[in-house]
Amino acid sequence: MDTKITRVTDIAPLGGASVDACLVQIYGPDLGKKYVLEKGVEITVGRDELASIVLELDNVSRRHCSFTARDDGVYLRDDGSTNGTYLNNVEVRGETPLRSGDLIKIGSAIFKFLFGGELGSIEAQYHEEIYRLTIVDGLTQTYNKRYLLEFVEREMARCGRHGRPLSVVMIDVDHFKQINDTYGHLAGDYVLRELASQIRTRIRREECFARYGGEEFVLVLPETGHDNSVYLADKLRKMIEAHRFVFEGKQIKVTFSGGVADMQPEDDGPLAFIQVADARLYEAKRAGRNRIAGK
């Protein structure tokens, strides 16, 4: 999903005293929209047109969940939804208190909870979050395609100027449509989040890991060299193959295929460079998937 801020507005005040707290939609149909929370006012979320926050998504119940701000904090409650409400990837059971920075997944939409205090006013946090939405994918919390292309362009110029190697790895989750069809789209979202989380922990600061679109990711490896890039990609592949992906008690087998490309003098910009890795990726898929193609 390429990041595009479509609308930035507050919900109409519903009465009550402000608690300096809000929800920001960071993934879903109203990307960037802010909802101010008021003390003593229940904010309902669902497909019902009478809900405070209407989410017209198939995997959202008519009345899905609700938020209530009280003197002792803001609380989230699932209201008997079919697909569950998730707080930081854990299903909500009963009424649960929120902390600033918490991520709430409602169907295929994700909201971030912001609370004023030590982290600054929600207005400052909100503007920081809007900036993040321009460079970070809301679902996987990896960089997005826009940031990726800018990063690759900078590194191509730098590495070309100093004669340093630069590699990119294109990654694609194997049989992802089958995962969605078998376990549902919420399980597919979980697989993408968990895979991204696992790989992010292995990425160095000077490298870049980004969601390219759908189930495709790109890893950019400055000054790593071809053999080391292939080795690292295969190490990540084995790590994901061995990792237990469990969603709602069901274990899902997850593997990925990858293609590695090295920057060449004839590469005409970031897209042309990445397309070489994409061609190698499809070599890996044609060879049987769950492997890395590097030459």
C-alpha positions as CSV (number, residue, x, y, z in Angstrom):
1,M,0.0,0.0,0.0
2,D,1.6,3.3,-1.1
3,T,1.2,6.0,1.5
4,K,-1.2,8.8,0.5
5,I,-2.7,11.1,3.0
6,T,-6.3,11.4,1.8
7,R,-7.9,13.3,4.6
8,V,-6.9,15.0,7.8
9,T,-9.8,16.1,9.9
10,D,-11.1,15.9,13.5
11,I,-14.4,14.3,14.3
12,A,-17.1,16.8,15.5
13,P,-16.8,17.4,19.3
14,L,-19.3,15.2,21.1
15,G,-19.2,17.0,24.4
16,G,-17.4,16.4,27.6
17,A,-13.9,17.6,28.8
18,S,-10.9,17.0,26.6
19,V,-8.3,14.5,27.9
20,D,-5.6,15.5,25.4
21,A,-5.9,12.2,23.6
22,C,-6.8,11.1,20.1
23,L,-6.8,8.2,17.6
24,V,-5.0,8.5,14.3
25,Q,-5.8,6.1,11.4
26,I,-2.4,4.9,10.2
27,Y,-3.7,2.1,7.9
28,G,-7.0,1.9,6.2
29,P,-9.5,4.0,4.1
30,D,-9.1,7.3,6.0
31,L,-5.3,7.5,6.3
32,G,-4.2,10.3,8.6
33,K,-7.6,11.1,10.0
34,K,-7.6,12.1,13.6
35,Y,-10.4,11.4,16.2
36,V,-10.3,13.4,19.4
37,L,-11.4,11.6,22.6
38,E,-13.5,13.4,25.2
39,K,-13.9,12.5,28.8
40,G,-17.1,10.7,29.5
41,V,-18.0,10.2,25.9
42,E,-18.0,6.6,24.5
43,I,-16.6,6.4,21.0
44,T,-18.0,3.5,19.1
45,V,-16.4,1.9,16.0
46,G,-18.1,-0.3,13.4
47,R,-19.9,-0.5,10.1
48,D,-23.1,0.9,11.6
49,E,-23.8,4.3,10.2
50,L,-24.6,5.5,13.7
51,A,-21.1,4.6,15.0
52,S,-18.8,7.4,16.0
53,I,-16.2,6.1,13.7
54,V,-17.7,4.3,10.7
55,L,-15.5,1.7,9.0
56,E,-17.1,0.3,5.9
57,L,-14.9,-2.8,5.7
58,D,-16.1,-6.4,5.3
59,N,-14.1,-7.6,8.2
60,V,-15.5,-5.0,10.6
61,S,-18.7,-5.8,12.6
62,R,-21.6,-3.4,12.8
63,R,-20.6,-2.6,16.3
64,H,-17.0,-3.7,16.6
65,C,-15.4,-2.0,19.6
66,S,-15.5,1.2,21.7
67,F,-13.2,3.7,23.5
68,T,-14.0,5.5,26.7
69,A,-12.0,8.2,28.4
70,R,-12.3,8.5,32.2
71,D,-10.4,10.2,35.0
72,D,-8.0,7.3,35.3
73,G,-7.3,6.9,31.6
74,V,-8.6,5.8,28.2
75,Y,-10.0,2.3,27.8
76,L,-10.6,0.0,24.8
77,R,-13.3,-2.7,24.8
78,D,-14.3,-5.2,22.1
79,D,-18.0,-5.3,21.7
80,G,-18.5,-8.9,20.6
81,S,-17.0,-8.4,17.1
82,T,-16.7,-11.4,14.7
83,N,-13.0,-10.9,13.9
84,G,-11.8,-9.5,17.2
85,T,-10.0,-6.3,18.1
86,Y,-6.3,-6.3,18.5
87,L,-4.1,-4.2,20.8
88,N,-0.4,-4.3,19.8
89,N,-1.2,-7.6,17.9
90,V,-2.9,-9.2,21.0
91,E,-6.6,-9.8,21.0
92,V,-8.5,-7.7,23.5
93,R,-10.3,-9.5,26.2
94,G,-12.6,-7.3,28.3
95,E,-11.9,-3.6,28.9
96,T,-8.2,-2.7,28.5
97,P,-6.3,0.5,29.4
98,L,-4.4,2.3,26.6
99,R,-0.9,3.8,26.6
100,S,0.4,6.4,24.2
101,G,1.7,4.8,21.1
102,D,-0.5,1.7,21.3
103,L,-1.6,0.3,17.9
104,I,-5.2,-0.9,17.6
105,K,-6.2,-3.1,14.7
106,I,-9.9,-3.1,13.8
107,G,-10.6,-5.3,10.8
108,S,-8.0,-4.3,8.2
109,A,-7.7,-0.8,9.6
110,I,-5.1,0.3,12.2
111,F,-5.3,3.2,14.6
112,K,-2.5,4.7,16.8
113,F,-3.5,6.0,20.2
114,L,-1.8,9.3,21.3
115,F,-1.9,10.7,24.8
116,G,-0.5,14.1,25.9
117,G,2.0,14.3,28.8
118,E,5.7,13.4,28.9
119,L,5.7,12.8,25.1
120,G,4.4,16.3,24.5
121,S,1.0,17.6,23.4
122,I,-1.1,15.4,21.1
123,E,-1.0,18.1,18.5
124,A,2.8,17.8,18.2
125,Q,2.6,14.0,18.3
126,Y,-0.1,14.1,15.7
127,H,2.0,16.1,13.2
128,E,4.9,13.8,13.9
129,E,2.7,10.9,13.1
130,I,1.5,12.5,9.8
131,Y,5.1,12.8,8.8
132,R,5.7,9.2,9.6
133,L,2.8,8.2,7.4
134,T,4.7,9.7,4.4
135,I,7.7,7.3,4.9
136,V,6.4,4.3,6.9
137,D,3.9,1.6,6.0
138,G,1.2,1.5,8.6
139,L,0.6,-2.3,8.6
140,T,4.2,-3.5,8.8
141,Q,5.9,-0.5,10.3
142,T,8.7,-0.8,7.7
143,Y,9.6,2.0,5.3
144,N,7.2,2.5,2.4
145,K,8.0,2.5,-1.4
146,R,8.3,6.3,-1.5
147,Y,11.1,6.3,1.1
148,L,12.7,3.3,-0.4
149,L,13.1,4.9,-3.8
150,E,14.6,8.0,-2.3
151,F,17.0,5.9,-0.2
152,V,18.1,3.8,-3.2
153,E,18.7,7.0,-5.3
154,R,20.8,8.5,-2.6
155,E,22.9,5.3,-2.1
156,M,23.3,4.8,-5.8
157,A,24.8,8.3,-6.0
158,R,27.0,7.8,-3.0
159,C,28.2,4.3,-3.8
160,G,28.8,5.3,-7.4
161,R,30.8,8.3,-6.5
162,H,33.1,6.4,-4.1
163,G,33.2,3.1,-6.1
164,R,31.5,1.1,-3.3
165,P,29.2,-1.9,-3.9
166,L,25.4,-1.7,-3.5
167,S,22.9,-4.6,-3.5
168,V,19.2,-4.9,-3.3
169,V,17.2,-7.9,-2.4
170,M,13.6,-8.3,-3.6
171,I,11.5,-10.5,-1.3
172,D,8.1,-12.0,-2.1
173,V,6.0,-14.2,0.3
174,D,5.4,-17.6,-1.3
175,H,1.7,-18.6,-2.0
176,F,0.4,-15.5,-0.2
177,K,-2.9,-15.6,-2.0
178,Q,-3.4,-19.1,-0.7
179,I,-2.7,-17.9,2.8
180,N,-5.4,-15.3,2.4
181,D,-7.9,-17.7,0.8
182,T,-7.3,-20.4,3.5
183,Y,-7.0,-18.4,6.7
184,G,-8.5,-15.0,5.8
185,H,-7.1,-11.6,5.1
186,L,-6.6,-10.8,8.8
187,A,-4.2,-13.8,8.9
188,G,-2.5,-12.5,5.8
189,D,-2.0,-9.1,7.5
190,Y,-0.6,-10.9,10.5
191,V,1.9,-12.8,8.3
192,L,3.1,-9.6,6.7
193,R,3.5,-7.9,10.1
194,E,5.3,-10.8,11.7
195,L,7.6,-11.4,8.8
196,A,8.5,-7.7,8.7
197,S,9.1,-7.7,12.5
198,Q,11.4,-10.6,12.3
199,I,13.5,-9.3,9.5
200,R,13.6,-5.7,10.9
201,T,15.5,-7.0,14.0
202,R,18.3,-8.3,11.7
203,I,18.7,-5.0,9.7
204,R,21.6,-2.6,10.5
205,R,21.0,1.1,10.8
206,E,22.7,1.9,7.5
207,E,20.5,-0.6,5.6
208,C,16.9,-0.1,4.5
209,F,14.0,-2.6,4.7
210,A,10.8,-1.5,3.0
211,R,7.4,-2.8,1.9
212,Y,7.4,-2.4,-1.9
213,G,3.7,-3.3,-2.3
214,G,1.4,-6.2,-1.4
215,E,3.5,-9.1,-0.2
216,E,6.7,-7.7,-1.7
217,F,9.6,-6.2,0.3
218,V,12.9,-4.8,-0.6
219,L,16.2,-4.9,1.4
220,V,18.9,-2.4,0.5
221,L,22.4,-3.3,1.5
222,P,25.1,-0.6,1.0
223,E,28.7,-1.7,0.9
224,T,27.9,-5.4,1.5
225,G,29.0,-7.0,-1.8
226,H,27.3,-9.7,-3.9
227,D,28.3,-12.8,-2.0
228,N,27.5,-11.4,1.4
229,S,24.2,-10.1,0.2
230,V,23.2,-13.5,-1.2
231,Y,24.4,-15.1,2.1
232,L,22.3,-12.7,4.2
233,A,19.2,-13.1,2.1
234,D,19.4,-16.9,2.4
235,K,20.0,-16.6,6.2
236,L,16.8,-14.5,6.5
237,R,15.0,-17.0,4.3
238,K,16.0,-19.9,6.6
239,M,15.0,-17.8,9.6
240,I,11.5,-17.2,8.3
241,E,11.1,-20.8,7.2
242,A,11.9,-21.9,10.8
243,H,9.8,-19.3,12.5
244,R,6.4,-20.3,13.9
245,F,3.6,-18.1,12.5
246,V,0.5,-18.7,14.6
247,F,-2.7,-16.8,14.1
248,E,-5.8,-17.5,16.2
249,G,-4.3,-20.9,17.3
250,K,-3.6,-22.0,13.7
251,Q,0.0,-22.4,12.5
252,I,0.7,-21.1,9.1
253,K,3.7,-22.2,7.1
254,V,5.5,-19.2,5.6
255,T,8.4,-19.0,3.2
256,F,9.7,-16.4,0.8
257,S,11.6,-16.3,-2.4
258,G,14.2,-13.6,-3.1
259,G,16.3,-12.1,-5.9
260,V,19.6,-10.3,-5.4
261,A,20.9,-7.6,-7.8
262,D,24.1,-5.5,-7.6
263,M,24.3,-1.9,-8.9
264,Q,25.8,-1.6,-12.4
265,P,27.0,1.5,-14.2
266,E,24.2,1.1,-16.7
267,D,21.4,1.1,-14.1
268,D,19.2,4.0,-15.0
269,G,17.8,5.0,-11.6
270,P,16.3,3.2,-8.6
271,L,13.4,1.5,-10.4
272,A,15.6,0.0,-13.1
273,F,17.9,-1.3,-10.4
274,I,15.1,-2.8,-8.4
275,Q,13.6,-4.4,-11.5
276,V,16.8,-6.4,-12.0
277,A,16.3,-7.9,-8.5
278,D,12.6,-8.5,-9.3
279,A,13.6,-10.5,-12.4
280,R,15.9,-12.6,-10.2
281,L,13.1,-13.1,-7.8
282,Y,10.9,-14.6,-10.5
283,E,13.8,-16.9,-11.4
284,A,13.7,-18.2,-7.8
285,K,9.9,-18.7,-8.1
286,R,10.2,-20.5,-11.3
287,A,12.9,-22.8,-9.8
288,G,10.4,-23.9,-7.1
289,R,10.2,-21.0,-4.5
290,N,11.6,-20.8,-1.0
291,R,15.1,-20.0,-2.4
292,I,17.3,-17.0,-3.4
293,A,18.4,-16.3,-6.9
294,G,21.5,-14.1,-7.1
295,K,22.9,-14.5,-10.7
